[in-house]
Amino acid sequence: MTENLLVIPYPKKVSFSQGIYEVKKTGSILFDGPDAKKIGILLRKLLLNYDLNYILKSSKSSQENNGKIYLIINSKVVPQIQGYKLIIDDSITIIGNNSAGLFYGLQTLRQLLRQFGLNIPKLVIEDYPDFLHRGIMIDISRDRVPKMETLEYIIDKLSELKINQLQLYMEHTFAYTNHKEVWEDYSPLTHDEIVYLDNYCKERFIELVPNQNTFGHMSKWLVHEKYRHLAEAPDGYTTPWGTKYDYPFSLSPAVPESINLVEELLDELLPLFDSDQVNIGCDETFDLGVGKSKELCEKYGKGKVYFDFLMKIYSIAKKHKNNVMFWGDIIENHPEFIPLLPKDMIAMVWGYEENHPFEEKCKLYSKSGLSFYVCPGTSTWNTFIGRTNNAVGNIRNAILNGKKYGAIGVLTTDWGDNGHVQHLPLSWVGYLYSAHLSWNTQDLQMRKFIDGMDM
């Protein structure tokens, strides 16, 4: 029977009993407290989709003879954080370690109903995540800004997969009050839309983490005359792979007004999010030292100049958020500065090929004592149909090494380089596989994974 269960993420432990439980047409959702009641409201909505009429009742006062679904929060019965126990016998019982655990048990029940309808095998599922932070990042700056209904659809599906963090990567696609010329042609998210999405995520146990690049990847700002003087290399630069990039790219640490712009942006953006974290970017500053900061870099070293500007951005972000994330690729080239980073920073360790040296990178941060995420990718960008085999290998490589060396989270990225030509459905392979492995690092047979995707 186990091989017929199509649930993503696949649970840690599944025990089947004899028989089938037929979900009754009417009954009660019996909750043990106000937090369980909130999950019960979501369960009632789910059951109405199957024409099932279940009434919410306190478990202390009910004498129900029809169908019973018990919702219980008890950290002694389920000690693992975010864990749950789902029992289907002569009734349905979901026990959560906390509200999140109860919600995740509901998501498993949702998938069982989708697979089996109203005749579910009797079973016991005991389940909990290997990573407490399981995220997806979507690039909304490179040429595709999703409509609100698309973002709602993505959030709904990610919550069903027990993903609990979402980042929307932004360079210029937020409607900053004083910078209309930067975003006016790019369908930016507005203040009200951010607040709405933040609440929409929260209701589904997803943390919406602000993600605004603040150092490199600033071309959409720096091409405008108003900001051009802030650029490290206003006329472009030669990339590490030998091609010419014809536009300004990074803010220059040698220009004092650069950090003022960063402060203005973060002061406006960050208070809109309830999350206590922020991703400040700071990746791929390839032009650092080739323009206005050349003299500084020659005098102090490129690593020192990068580190000092990173610390200035960190100090601004800390006014609003307790934990500051940054992409780790540049600091990895100057590992002597890693021990100097504040311990409330979180390095985002990224790489997108199947053979990326995640073990080496994870070991570096693990030895330093700095918290870190592993950040693989969906392997869809710069393609029309994706690179599925590479995505699976890359995600597996990242997550298994992250688990081995103590990463605190996973953020699987979906970029839009060079026109964002890929369509959203292609990215779901990466979303789903990351959702499984970040919850349950026991690898899933690929046939079962594919069948689970179809459900």
Summary of the structure (lengths in Angstrom):
residues: 455
radius of gyration: 23.8
end to end distance: 16.8
largest distance: 80.4
contacts: 1588
relative contact order: 0.11
helix: 40%
strand: 22%
